[in-house]
Amino acid sequence: MAHLGEWAALATAALWSGSYLAFTAAVRRIGADRVNRMRLLFAVVILAAAHFAVYGVPLPTGADASRWLWLSLSGVVGFTIADAFLFRALYHLGPHRTSVVTALVPVASAFLAWITLGERLSWMQFLGVAVTVSAVALIVSVRSQAEDGVGSRNPKLGVLFALGTVVAQSARYLLSVKGMSGGFPVLSTNVLQIFAATVAAWILALPRGEWRETFRGLRDRTAAGATAAGAMVGPVLGVTLSLVALANSRVGVASTLMALTPVFLLPLSALAFHERITWRSVAGTVLAVGGVAVLWLS
């Protein structure tokens, strides 16, 4: 299929926008750490069941040690660490302002890929990156009174958490590419990453007895439902498609397209939070489409 990686990256952005909304709702009810551990547990159960249905085993036990190492590192960095930062950013900034900071992921990813993988983008592709990221920034800079109600009392701290997400998520992309090399299956990659992240997150919770608090969070049915929904569209479907994108497109291009999440968040936030769509939002959308076109056609 032509442009399979690019289509997968766009679908990833759409799915992640839904997970942003679901996780924001859950985090504001039961806290970031509980949501992170709960959604990892939900995700690993779903993915292990899917892997068993396809391959006859819940985990890719036949993978060699080096693949387990790279993908386990990717899972811990990209889910245990990056999403711990992300959920705190969502709490402090809300989904829109968090997404504008995390739109820096493609820039960081392209820079890291240049250093570690020798990948180079053409000047036209750099232009596409710049236009797309600028458009995303323009779109999410349109703030309404409804969004302010979702925001928090410490936006500066939220920006720091979001920047931590950018660094960790960029590292996850590169570690995933390393671990998937040689045609390792996408589903096996995802279940291995989520398994490693789940183990790490719950081990960290044991010394302080926080695992008990996590299970108590299940009593909040609204939060539990939002977390389960976010886990399905984020770590399960969204991450699986992100791996398809990384396997079939350049890291810089794929990560830029996946950074279009704020574009999809605009109408969703308008529906969820009754935000007004302004001319700046429309202009930003046009620019984003132009940036994507430059990336695809270069």
Secondary structure, 3 states (H helix, E strand, C coil): CCCHHHHHHHHHHHHHHHHHHHHHHHHHHHCHHHHHHHHHHHHHHHHHHHHHHHHCCCCCCCCCHHHHHHHHHHHHHHHHHHHHHHHHHHHHHHHHHHHHHHCCHHHHHHHHHHHHCCCCCCHHHHHHHHHHHHHHHHHHCCCCHHHHHHCCCCHHHHHHHHHHHHHHHHHHHHHHHHHHCCCCCHHHHHHHHHHHHHHHHHHHHCCCCHHHHHHHHHHCHHHHHHHHHHHHHHHHHHHHHHHHHHHHCCHHHHHHHHCCHHHHHHHHHHHHHCCCCCHHHHHHHHHHHHHHHHHHHC
